[in-house]
């Protein structure tokens, strides 16, 4: 095949095989997607448990509790009553809830330390996992009490109501996202191509790739349990890369066809050039995503598996079924042209005008671009992280507002720490004496507060001692309280119990351990991603300078995105527009995740543009001319791909959770910067300044494989001409 078709490489060979066997390729892809979906529905997806996601001391404590056989804890709710004359309202709440269907127990009212609030805790009957589906009548009952006592505040919040709020808000947001993301992508592609068939192909292939990858995730979850957010991330990444890969491929095939190539020749060139770029880009993205495994965290591992599967599936579809579809359609891929939008050529006149200025003044352009990126990245120096909480849902929600008020008046009720004590027995005089010592030591710190409650498992071997913390649960005050608990209070008291193992957990402790784990893994993740990205670029383009430039430019893009996140979400700008309340920091897993995702996705554009530049250089063009032609020829497709990505990512900013808003804004801003300042200004300016030094490769690296970026020469000979006629006769 290599001799007759004059092509080399996996991408080109796969394309030619698919074009020859297009019926098998198309039906095989459909069977693959449908089959995987059916099988995954049968076997189900294994989700990560709470203890799977723990780290350090809190993770050990959670695993002890999970294995101790404690009865399932019922869903807990709280009714807050505030106001000068609230005694009658408190009595009304207690009377209304006691004996009501769905309520298991109503505890005695608690008065806040400042005397201005009363809390009525109660537990719900039934399975706590389904309590959110049964909490609405109780919320309505509490609302009715509020109507009977208009002079005071009566409001409910808790486990079930919080789950209902988050679940309903997410369901509504994801439904809106699903309804908008595909039509928005399709609309942008209709404008980009000006033809319905050409626009539908990338969206259709991206959607089927996401569906297939989600099916594959069910099998992979047997080895790496998933978390809820994984499928959302897969949809986001899958739509982005799936549409991009198809867009690159179709654009090149269409351009070559309009330049006079016959259908077979156009497909061969697209396979040899854009196909190879897709292969290299996909591999680079997968390598970047693999960096998440170094965190040894269940959430990041789930994200890594999900994104690797969706990118690999998108690459597979782009290199197999897409060439088969293009071969079958031929020039009919431009069918159903849209008047006023369809253009035989997309020369990118605006970007070409910008490019002429940049190449005429490369030094000034470099300084200006780096200056703009530096200003955008500056807030990154003040970046702080925080854990997630119910306050990350819309601040306008009454449940969130109630939770905030409860947290202010009764912080020990909403964010307690838990001391887990495992011993041959946690019953009897010795444990009771240790518990008394613990109460005295906790009170003496001034940072640990009542109530102190104790739960013991049926076997009497594990006790969970709950204690209130000073602070709001996520600030330095609460962290210092946990540290005091771990350093002295808990081990000094319960260490006297014979054979005891003592560990501290809870939301605050878990967040501290998670942050510590991320800090430990950061050098490994950054080193792995940057190192392997450098090696892939080095092998692909046989240039040390190109590899270093690619890594540095992507780091600038990531830094600018970090700075914009800090400016918006940490400093609290645009709160009303984006419907969030700043918590004074960025969600703790966001910086690392954004680095990996952005670094991987940025390689899409970088590899595609560099391939066209290298293509011109290999044809003998001077570097500056190769840069001009390479970037000029890709300006239209890069713009279209970037607009699709920015639109899809921006939709994630409409979801109710602050973390998804951060994800959407960060990705959209970075891609926009990447496609404009980085690719259209900084890349050509730097390459123009470096000239032929761009392609420097030390002699001792001469053994690196030659990767051809230029189109293959035309096939020759009777056999090749027969193949061309066979592939082109339906076009």
C-alpha positions in Angstrom: 0.0 0.0 0.0 2.8 2.4 0.8 4.3 2.0 -2.7 1.0 2.2 -4.6 -0.6 5.0 -2.6 2.6 7.0 -1.8 1.5 7.4 1.8 3.0 6.5 5.2 1.7 6.5 8.7 -1.2 5.1 10.7 -3.6 8.0 9.9 -3.2 7.8 6.1 -3.3 4.0 6.0 -6.4 4.0 8.1 -8.1 6.6 5.9 -7.3 4.6 2.7 -8.6 1.4 4.2 -11.8 3.1 5.3 -12.3 4.7 1.9 -11.9 1.3 0.2 -14.2 -0.4 2.7 -16.5 2.5 3.5 -19.6 0.4 4.1 -17.8 -1.8 6.6 -16.3 1.3 8.2 -19.5 3.2 8.6 -21.6 0.2 9.7 -18.8 -0.9 12.0 -18.8 2.5 13.7 -22.5 2.5 14.2 -22.4 -1.1 15.5 -19.5 -0.1 17.9 -21.4 2.8 19.4 -24.7 1.0 19.7 -23.1 -2.2 21.0 -21.0 -0.4 23.7 -24.1 1.5 24.8 -26.1 -1.6 25.2 -23.4 -3.5 27.0 -22.7 -0.6 29.4 -26.4 -0.4 30.2 -26.3 -4.1 31.2 -23.2 -4.0 33.4 -23.7 -0.5 34.9 -21.1 2.0 36.0 -19.3 1.6 39.4 -19.2 4.9 41.3 -16.5 5.8 43.8 -17.5 5.6 47.4 -16.8 8.4 50.0 -13.9 6.5 51.4 -12.4 5.9 47.9 -12.0 9.7 47.6 -10.2 10.2 51.0 -6.5 10.9 51.6 -4.2 10.8 54.5 -5.5 10.6 58.0 -9.1 11.5 57.1 -9.1 8.8 54.4 -7.9 6.2 56.9 -10.7 7.3 59.3 -13.3 7.1 56.6 -12.3 3.6 55.7 -12.4 2.5 59.3 -16.0 3.8 59.7 -17.1 2.3 56.4 -15.9 -1.1 57.4 -17.2 -0.9 61.0 -20.8 -1.8 60.2 -22.5 1.4 61.5 -26.2 1.6 60.9 -27.1 3.9 58.0 -27.3 7.4 59.3 -30.6 9.1 58.5 -30.7 12.3 56.6 -30.5 15.3 59.0 -32.4 18.5 58.5 -32.4 21.7 60.6 -35.0 24.5 61.0 -33.6 27.9 61.9 -35.7 30.3 63.9 -34.5 33.9 64.3 -36.1 36.9 65.9 -36.8 38.6 69.2 -40.1 36.8 69.9 -39.4 33.3 68.5 -40.5 30.9 71.3 -44.0 30.4 69.8 -42.5 29.7 66.4 -40.1 27.2 67.8 -42.9 25.4 69.6 -44.9 25.4 66.4 -42.0 23.9 64.4 -41.6 21.2 66.9 -45.3 20.4 67.0 -45.6 20.5 63.2 -42.7 18.1 62.6 -43.3 15.6 65.5 -45.1 12.5 64.3 -45.3 13.8 60.8 -44.9 11.3 57.9 -41.2 11.2 56.8 -39.9 12.5 60.2 -38.1 10.0 62.4 -37.1 12.1 65.3 -37.2 15.8 66.4 -34.4 16.8 68.8 -34.6 19.4 71.5 -34.1 23.0 70.3 -30.6 24.5 70.5 -30.0 28.2 71.3 -27.0 29.9 69.7 -24.1 31.2 71.8 -25.2 34.8 71.2 -28.8 34.0 72.1 -30.3 35.4 68.9 -31.1 32.1 67.1 -32.8 28.8 67.8 -32.2 25.6 65.9 -34.6 22.6 65.7 -32.7 19.6 64.3 -34.6 16.6 63.1 -33.9 13.4 61.1 -35.9 11.9 58.2 -37.1 8.3 58.1 -36.2 6.0 55.3 -33.2 5.6 53.0 -31.0 8.8 53.2 -30.1 8.3 49.6 -33.7 9.0 48.5 -34.5 11.5 51.2 -34.1 14.4 48.7 -37.1 12.9 46.8 -39.3 13.0 50.0 -38.2 16.3 51.6 -40.5 18.7 49.7 -43.6 18.1 52.0 -41.4 18.9 55.0 -40.1 22.1 53.3 -43.7 23.1 52.6 -44.7 22.4 56.2 -41.9 24.6 57.5 -42.9 27.3 55.0 -46.4 27.1 56.4 -45.0 27.8 59.9 -43.2 30.8 58.5 -46.5 32.1 57.1 -48.1 31.7 60.6 -45.3 33.7 62.2 -44.4 36.5 59.9 -42.5 38.4 62.6 -39.6 35.9 62.8 -37.5 33.9 60.3 -38.4 30.2 60.0 -36.3 28.4 57.4 -35.1 24.9 56.7 -31.8 23.5 55.4 -29.9 20.2 55.7 -28.7 17.0 54.0 -31.9 16.2 52.0 -32.9 19.8 51.1 -29.3 20.5 50.1 -29.2 17.4 47.9 -32.5 18.3 46.4 -31.3 21.9 45.6 -28.1 20.7 44.0 -29.8 17.8 42.2 -32.6 19.9 40.8 -30.3 22.8 39.9 -27.8 20.5 38.2 -30.6 18.6 36.3 -32.1 21.8 35.1 -28.6 23.2 34.1 -27.5 20.0 32.4 -30.8 19.7 30.5 -30.3 23.3 29.3 -26.7 22.5 28.4 -27.7 19.4 26.4 -30.3 21.3 24.6 -28.0 24.2 23.7 -24.5 22.7 23.2 -25.3 20.7 20.1 -27.5 23.3 18.4 -24.9 26.1 19.2 -22.1 24.0 17.8 -24.1 23.1 14.7 -25.1 26.8 14.2 -21.4 27.9 14.3 -20.4 25.2 11.9 -23.2 26.1 9.5 -21.7 29.6 9.4 -18.2 28.2 9.0 -19.0 25.8 6.2 -22.1 27.4 4.7 -23.4 23.9 3.9 -25.7 21.7 6.0 -24.0 18.3 5.3 -20.5 19.5 6.1 -21.7 21.1 9.4 -23.7 18.1 10.5 -20.7 15.6 10.1 -18.5 17.0 12.9 -21.3 17.4 15.4 -22.6 13.9 14.6 -19.2 12.3 14.9 -18.5 14.2 18.2 -21.8 13.2 19.8 -21.4 9.5 18.8 -17.8 9.5 20.1 -19.0 10.9 23.5 -21.8 8.3 23.6 -19.3 5.5 22.9 -16.8 6.8 25.4 -19.4 6.9 28.1 -20.2 3.3 27.3 -16.5 2.3 27.6 -16.4 4.1 30.9 -18.7 1.5 32.4 -16.1 -1.2 31.8 -13.2 1.0 32.9 -15.1 1.9 36.2 -14.4 -1.7 37.3 -10.8 -0.7 37.7 -11.2 3.0 38.4 -14.6 3.9 40.0 -16.1 7.1 38.6 -17.4 10.3 40.2 -20.5 12.2 39.2 -18.7 15.0 37.4 -16.9 12.7 35.0 -19.6 12.5 32.4 -20.0 16.3 32.4 -16.3 16.6 31.7 -16.4 14.0 29.0 -19.2 15.9 27.3 -17.2 19.1 27.5 -14.0 17.6 26.2 -15.6 15.3 23.7 -17.6 17.9 21.9 -14.6 20.2 21.8 -12.0 17.8 20.4 -14.5 15.8 18.3 -15.7 18.8 16.4 -12.2 20.2 16.1 -10.7 17.0 14.7 -13.4 16.7 12.1 -13.2 20.3 11.3 -9.5 20.1 10.6 -9.9 17.0 8.4 -12.9 18.2 6.4 -11.4 21.7 5.8 -8.2 20.2 4.4 -10.1 17.8 2.2 -12.4 20.5 0.9 -9.5 23.0 0.3 -7.5 20.4 -1.7 -10.6 19.6 -3.7 -11.1 23.3 -4.5 -7.5 23.5 -5.5 -8.1 21.0 -8.3 -7.3 17.7 -6.7 -9.5 14.7 -7.6 -11.5 13.2 -4.8 -9.0 10.4 -4.1 -6.0 12.8 -4.1 -7.8 15.3 -1.8 -8.6 12.5 0.7 -5.0 11.2 0.6 -3.6 14.7 1.3 -6.1 15.3 4.1 -5.2 11.9 5.6 -1.4 12.5 5.3 -1.5 16.0 6.8 -4.6 16.7 8.9 -5.0 13.0 9.8 -1.4 12.9 11.1 -2.0 16.2 13.0 -5.1 14.6 14.6 -3.1 11.5 15.6 -0.3 13.6 17.1 -2.7 16.0 18.8 -4.8 13.2 20.2 -1.7 11.4 21.6 -0.5 14.7 23.2 -3.9 15.3 24.8 -4.0 11.7 26.1 -0.5 12.1 27.6 -1.5 15.4 29.3 -4.7 13.7 30.7 -2.5 10.8 32.0 -0.8 13.3 34.3 -3.9 13.2 36.6 -3.0 9.6 37.6 -0.1 11.0 39.6 -2.5 12.6 42.1 -3.7 9.1 43.2 -7.0 10.8 43.8 -10.3 9.0 42.9 -11.8 12.2 41.3 -8.7 13.0 39.2 -8.3 9.3 38.2 -11.9 9.2 37.1 -11.4 12.4 35.1 -8.3 11.0 33.5 -9.9 7.8 32.5 -13.0 9.5 31.1 -11.1 12.2 29.1 -8.6 9.7 27.7 -11.5 7.4 26.6 -13.4 10.3 24.9 -10.3 11.7 23.2 -9.2 8.3 22.0 -12.7 7.5 20.7 -12.8 10.9 18.9 -9.4 10.2 17.2 -10.6 6.7 16.2 -13.7 8.1 14.6 -11.9 10.9 12.9 -9.3 8.5 11.3 -11.8 5.8 10.3 -15.4 6.6 9.8 -14.8 10.2 8.8 -12.7 9.3 5.7 -15.3 6.6 4.8 -18.1 9.2 5.0 -16.1 11.8 2.9 -15.3 9.1 0.3 -18.9 8.2 0.1 -20.1 11.7 -0.1 -17.5 13.2 -2.3 -18.4 16.7 -3.4 -21.9 16.1 -1.9 -20.4 17.1 1.5 -21.1 20.6 0.3 -24.7 19.7 -0.3 -27.6 22.0 1.0 -25.6 25.2 0.6 -26.8 28.2 2.6 -27.1 31.3 0.5 -24.9 34.1 1.7 -22.8 31.8 3.9 -21.3 29.3 1.5 -17.9 30.3 0.1 -15.6 28.2 -2.0 -12.7 29.6 -0.2 -12.1 30.9 3.3 -9.0 33.1 3.1 -9.2 34.6 6.6 -8.7 38.1 5.4 -8.8 39.7 8.8 -6.2 37.3 10.3 -4.0 37.6 7.2 -4.1 41.4 7.7 -3.1 41.0 11.4 -0.4 38.5 10.3 1.2 40.9 7.9 1.6 43.5 10.7 3.0 40.9 13.1 5.5 39.6 10.6 6.5 43.1 9.7 7.2 44.1 13.4 7.8 40.7 15.2 9.8 42.2 18.1 7.1 44.8 19.0 4.4 42.2 18.5 6.2 39.8 20.8 6.6 42.4 23.5 3.0 43.6 23.3 1.6 40.0 23.3 3.7 39.0 26.3 2.7 42.2 28.1 -1.0 41.6 27.6 -0.7 38.0 28.8 1.4 39.1 31.7 -1.2 41.6 32.9 -3.9 39.0 32.6 -1.8 36.4 34.5 -0.7 38.8 37.3 -3.6 38.0 39.7 -2.4 34.4 39.6 0.3 35.3 42.1 -2.5 35.8 44.7 -4.2 32.5 43.9 -5.8 30.7 46.9 -7.8 27.5 47.0 -10.9 26.4 49.0 -13.0 23.3 49.4 -16.5 22.9 47.9 -19.7 23.4 50.0 -23.4 24.0 49.5 -22.5 27.8 49.4 -21.1 27.1 45.9 -24.7 26.8 44.6 -26.6 29.9 43.6 -26.5 32.4 46.4 -30.1 33.4 45.6 -31.4 30.1 46.8 -33.3 30.3 50.1 -31.8 27.0 51.2 -28.3 28.3 50.7 -29.1 31.5 52.5 -30.5 29.5 55.4 -27.4 27.3 55.5 -25.2 30.4 55.7 -27.2 31.8 58.6 -27.0 28.4 60.4 -23.3 28.3 59.8 -22.9 31.8 61.3 -25.0 31.1 64.3 -24.1 27.4 64.9 -20.8 26.7 63.2 -20.2 23.5 65.3 -23.5 22.0 64.0 -22.7 22.4 60.3 -18.9 21.6 60.1 -18.0 19.3 63.0 -14.8 17.3 63.1 -15.0 13.5 63.8 -12.5 11.6 65.9 -12.5 7.9 64.9 -11.3 5.6 67.7 -10.8 1.9 66.8 -9.9 -0.5 69.6 -10.6 -4.0 70.9 -13.4 -2.3 72.8 -14.7 1.3 73.1 -17.1 0.5 75.9 -16.4 0.5 79.6 -14.6 2.7 82.2 -11.4 3.3 80.3 -13.1 4.7 77.2 -15.4 6.8 79.4 -12.4 8.2 81.3 -10.7 9.0 78.0 -13.8 10.7 76.7 -14.0 12.8 79.8 -10.3 13.8 79.3 -11.1 14.7 75.7 -14.0 17.0 76.7 -11.8 18.8 79.2 -8.9 19.2 76.7 -11.2 20.3 73.9 -12.8 23.0 76.1 -9.3 24.2 77.1 -8.2 24.9 73.6 -10.8 27.5 72.9 -11.0 26.1 69.3 -13.1 23.0 69.9 -16.7 23.3 70.9 -19.8 21.6 72.1 -21.8 19.6 71.3 -19.6 16.6 71.6 -21.6 13.5 70.5 -20.5 9.8 70.4 -21.6 7.0 68.1 -20.5 3.4 68.7 -20.7 0.6 66.1 -22.7 -2.6 67.0 -19.5 -4.6 67.6 -18.3 -2.0 70.1 -14.9 -1.7 68.4 -15.2 1.7 66.7 -16.4 5.0 68.2 -16.9 8.2 66.3 -16.7 11.3 68.5 -18.1 14.4 66.8 -16.8 17.8 68.0 -17.6 21.4 66.9 -14.9 23.6 65.3 -14.3 27.3 65.7 -14.5 29.2 62.4 -16.7 28.6 59.4 -15.2 25.2 58.4 -13.0 26.3 55.6 -11.0 29.2 57.1 -7.7 29.1 58.9 -9.4 29.2 62.3 -11.1 25.8 61.6 -7.9 24.4 60.1 -6.0 25.4 63.3 -8.7 23.7 65.4 -8.3 20.5 63.4 -4.5 20.6 63.7 -4.8 21.0 67.5 -7.2 18.1 67.5 -4.8 15.9 65.6 -1.6 17.0 67.3 -2.6 16.7 70.9 -6.2 16.7 72.0 -7.4 13.4 70.3 -4.2 11.3 70.6 -3.5 12.4 74.2 -7.0 11.5 75.4 -7.9 8.4 73.4 -4.3 7.1 73.2 -4.9 5.8 76.7 -7.5 3.3 75.5 -5.7 -0.1 75.1 -4.9 -0.9 71.5 -6.5 2.2 70.2 -6.0 3.7 66.7 -7.0 7.4 66.5 -7.7 9.4 63.3 -9.5 12.7 62.7 -11.8 13.2 59.7 -14.7 15.5 58.7 -15.1 18.1 55.9 -12.4 20.4 57.1 -9.9 17.6 57.8 -10.7 16.0 54.5 -10.1 19.3 52.6 -6.8 19.8 54.4 -5.6 16.3 53.5 -6.8 16.7 49.9 -4.8 20.0 49.6 -1.7 18.3 51.0 -2.0 15.4 48.5 -2.3 17.9 45.6 0.7 19.8 46.8 2.7 16.6 46.9 1.7 15.5 43.5 2.0 18.9 41.7 5.8 18.5 40.8 5.1 15.0 39.4 2.1 16.1 37.4 3.7 19.2 35.9 7.0 17.4 35.2 5.2 14.5 33.5 2.9 16.6 31.4 5.6 19.2 30.4 8.2 16.6 29.8 6.2 14.2 27.6 4.6 17.1 25.7 8.1 18.3 24.9 9.2 14.9 23.8 6.1 14.4 21.5 6.7 17.8 19.9 10.4 17.1 19.5 9.8 13.7 17.8 6.9 15.1 15.7 8.7 18.2 14.4 12.4 17.2 14.9 13.2 20.6 16.5 14.3 21.4 20.0 13.3 25.0 19.6 9.8 24.2 18.3 9.2 21.9 21.3 10.4 24.5 23.8 8.4 27.2 22.2 5.2 25.0 22.2 5.6 24.3 25.9 6.3 27.9 26.9 3.4 29.3 24.8 0.9 26.9 26.4 2.2 27.8 29.8 1.5 31.4 29.1 -2.0 30.6 28.0 -2.6 28.6 31.2 -1.1 31.4 33.4 -3.4 34.0 31.8 -6.4 31.7 32.4 -5.4 31.3 36.1 -5.2 35.1 36.4 -8.6 35.6 35.0 -10.1 33.0 37.3 -8.6 34.7 40.3 -9.9 38.1 39.1 -13.5 36.8 38.6 -14.0 34.1 41.2 -11.6 34.9 44.0 -11.9 38.7 43.9 -15.7 38.5 43.2 -16.1 40.4 39.9 -19.2 39.7 37.8 -21.0 38.0 40.7 -24.4 39.1 39.6 -23.8 38.3 36.0 -22.6 34.8 36.6 -24.8 34.2 39.7 -22.3 33.1 42.3 -20.9 34.3 45.6 -17.1 34.5 45.9 -15.7 32.3 48.6 -12.3 34.1 48.6 -10.6 31.3 46.6 -10.7 28.9 43.7 -12.1 25.4 44.1 -9.1 23.4 45.3 -9.1 20.8 42.4 -9.5 23.5 39.7 -6.0 24.8 39.1 -4.4 21.4 38.5 -7.4 20.1 36.4 -7.4 23.3 34.3 -3.6 23.0 33.7 -4.0 19.5 32.4 -7.1 20.2 30.3 -5.8 23.4 28.8 -2.4 22.1 28.1 -3.9 19.2 26.3 -6.5 21.2 24.3 -4.0 23.9 23.4 -2.0 21.2 21.6 -4.9 20.8 19.1 -4.2 24.2 17.6 -0.5 24.2 18.1 0.1 20.8 16.4 -2.3 21.7 13.5 -0.7 25.1 12.9 2.9 23.9 13.2 2.2 21.0 10.8 1.1 23.5 8.1 4.2 25.7 8.8 6.5 22.7 8.7 4.8 21.5 5.6 5.8 24.8 3.9 9.3 24.6 5.3 9.8 21.1 4.0 8.7 22.3 0.5 11.7 24.7 0.7 10.0 27.9 1.7 11.9 30.4 4.0 10.7 30.3 7.6 8.9 33.6 7.5 7.0 32.7 4.3 6.2 29.2 5.7 4.8 30.9 8.8 2.8 33.3 6.8 1.3 30.6 4.6 0.8 28.1 7.4 -1.0 30.4 9.8 -2.8 32.2 7.0 -4.1 28.9 5.5 -5.3 27.7 8.9 -6.8 31.0 10.2 -10.3 30.3 9.1 -10.5 26.8 10.5 -8.7 27.8 13.8 -11.2 30.6 14.2 -14.2 28.3 13.6 -12.8 25.6 15.9 -12.1 28.2 18.6 -15.6 29.7 18.4 -17.1 26.2 18.8 -14.9 25.5 21.8 -15.5 28.9 23.5 -19.3 28.5 23.0 -19.5 25.0 24.4 -17.2 25.9 27.4 -19.1 29.1 28.1 -22.3 27.1 28.4 -20.8 25.4 31.4 -20.6 28.8 33.1 -24.4 28.7 33.2 -24.5 25.6 35.4 -25.4 26.3 39.1 -22.2 25.2 40.8 -19.3 27.6 41.2 -16.9 24.9 40.2 -18.6 24.4 36.8 -18.7 28.1 36.3 -14.9 28.3 37.0 -14.4 25.4 34.6 -16.4 27.1 31.8 -15.0 30.6 32.3 -11.4 29.3 32.6 -11.5 27.0 29.5 -13.4 29.5 27.4 -11.0 32.4 28.3 -7.9 30.3 27.7 -9.1 28.9 24.3 -10.0 32.5 23.2 -6.6 33.7 24.2 -4.9 30.7 22.6 -6.6 31.2 19.3 -6.0 34.9 19.1 -3.0 36.3 21.0 -1.0 33.1 21.2 -1.6 31.6 17.7 -2.2 34.7 15.6 0.3 37.1 17.2 2.9 35.5 19.6 3.6 32.3 17.7 4.3 33.9 14.3 6.2 36.8 15.9 8.5 34.4 17.8 9.0 32.1 14.8 9.8 35.1 12.6 12.4 36.4 15.1 14.1 33.0 15.4 14.1 32.3 11.6 15.9 29.1 10.6 16.9 28.6 14.3 13.3 27.3 14.7 14.4 24.0 13.1 17.5 23.4 15.1 18.2 19.8 16.1 21.5 18.8 17.7 23.4 16.2 15.7 23.2 13.7 18.5 19.4 13.7 18.0 19.7 12.9 14.3 18.4 9.4 15.0 14.9 10.7 15.7 12.4 9.3 13.1 11.5 11.4 10.1 7.8 12.5 10.3 6.7 13.8 6.9 4.4 16.9 7.1 4.2 17.7 3.4 1.4 16.2 1.2 2.4 12.9 -0.4 3.4 12.9 -4.1 0.7 11.7 -6.5 0.3 8.0 -6.9 1.7 6.6 -10.2 1.3 3.5 -12.3 -1.8 1.7 -13.7 -2.6 0.0 -10.4 -2.7 3.3 -8.6 -4.9 4.9 -11.3 -7.3 2.0 -11.0 -7.4 2.5 -7.3 -8.1 6.2 -7.8 -11.0 5.5 -10.2 -12.4 2.9 -7.8 -12.4 5.4 -4.9 -13.7 8.3 -6.9 -16.4 6.7 -9.0 -19.2 7.6 -6.5 -18.0 11.1 -5.8 
